[in-house]
Amino acid sequence: MEQELIFLDRNEFNYSPSEEVIQALKDFDIKKLCFYTRIYDEGKKSIFSVFLSELYGVDESQVLLGYGGEDILKQSVHYFLTQADGNKTMLIPKFSWWYYKSIADEVEGRTLQYPLYEAGNTFKYDIAAIKEMVENERPKILLLASPNNPTGNGLTPEELDELLSFVPKETIVLIDEAYASFVTEDNSYISKLVNKYDNLIISRTLSKFYGLPGLRMGFGFISKGLEKFIRYSNKYLGYNRLSEDIAIAALKSDAHYREVARMMNESRKMYEEEIGALPGFKVYDSVANFILIKYPIELKPALQAAFAEENYKVKFMNEPDINTHLRITLGRPEQNRIVADTIKRIARQ
Ligand SMILES: Cc1ncc(COP(=O)(O)O)c(C=O)c1O
């Protein structure tokens, strides 16, 4: 029998959905799919945006919905890089998700990278360098990712506030928080920041912490001042009604997903202790559902062969200056055990 492939390469979810999510699917009234939502009669976009508005304490009109975080990001980048002012510049982190540049390229945008520096076992944002680049380049969009993929580091609410305080109003600050629920349960900074600044968009998703990448549900929070973009983004006839119900059930079952995150943290420690101790290896601190490992590049072919033999897919990074690195999704403990043992076996050959 052919062995099942284990995917630890795209930060997906190898655990079970919560009971509430399973129940929501079972209880879903199929007749709902025969009609558009009527919630727009009340001037709202979705039962999910209403739910998010209450949960995050942000006005419903400032909640964005999209087909995954990718859609919120794409809508934002396409909209703001094609304005009449002709400003097509977007700043992105040096090591980051390839998709940011790709969506800017789709509208002939100009992407510039600001540095991230390595300090001990972590990467850090260089706030002074970002400030200087913002002053020199006057970008249309400053994109921040917190936590960042693949480096795993993020910005604190205080650092975000500091950054926003020096960015001119004409520059949109777009924060990709796809992995932010792993960092803290306290989301109170979101309403403070979107109501304090006029140029902020925060993008989140059900795909990572809530483990539902196949649901394609993303959401965002946006400053009041960006009304035109809110109108552009809103869907007049509503959103996927099945996805709305499942998304609400997922956000209501935080405890289940906190427990999964706790188990992932145990595995993270295991990787730090066991792989971090191998000569030539380095495990970076991260606050997400993946870890980044630097390995001796001469081991690459042997590692690739060993993972292929185990039927495990992990991500061998190829990007400049971060190409002797592996990004591995935190799977179930027994999967993480196999990954660690595979690396150890090759490292000791
Ligand atoms: C940094 C980052 N942002 C956003 C996403 C978007 O995920 P989704 O479109 O599934 O919400 C991903 C997915 O891997 C990601 O790594």
The ligand as a MOL file (V3000), in Angstrom:
LIG
                    3D

  0  0  0     0  0            999 V3000
M  V30 BEGIN CTAB
M  V30 COUNTS 16 16 0 0 0
M  V30 BEGIN ATOM
M  V30 1 C 2.4930 35.1220 5.7280 0
M  V30 2 C 1.2300 34.5860 5.1760 0
M  V30 3 N 0.2080 35.4310 5.0100 0
M  V30 4 C -0.9630 35.0220 4.5290 0
M  V30 5 C -1.1520 33.7050 4.1600 0
M  V30 6 C -2.4870 33.4480 3.5460 0
M  V30 7 O -3.1700 32.3850 3.8810 0
M  V30 8 P -4.6980 32.2870 3.4890 0
M  V30 9 O -4.9030 32.9060 2.1480 0
M  V30 10 O -4.9380 30.8240 3.4680 0
M  V30 11 O -5.4390 33.0010 4.5490 0
M  V30 12 C -0.1040 32.7730 4.2860 0
M  V30 13 C -0.2510 31.3630 3.8790 0
M  V30 14 O 0.6560 30.5770 3.8920 0
M  V30 15 C 1.1150 33.2360 4.8250 0
M  V30 16 O 2.1610 32.4250 5.0060 0
M  V30 END ATOM
M  V30 BEGIN BOND
M  V30 1 1 1 2
M  V30 2 1 2 3
M  V30 3 2 2 15
M  V30 4 2 3 4
M  V30 5 1 4 5
M  V30 6 1 5 6
M  V30 7 2 5 12
M  V30 8 1 6 7
M  V30 9 1 7 8
M  V30 10 2 8 9
M  V30 11 1 8 10
M  V30 12 1 8 11
M  V30 13 1 12 13
M  V30 14 1 12 15
M  V30 15 2 13 14
M  V30 16 1 15 16
M  V30 END BOND
M  V30 END CTAB
M  END
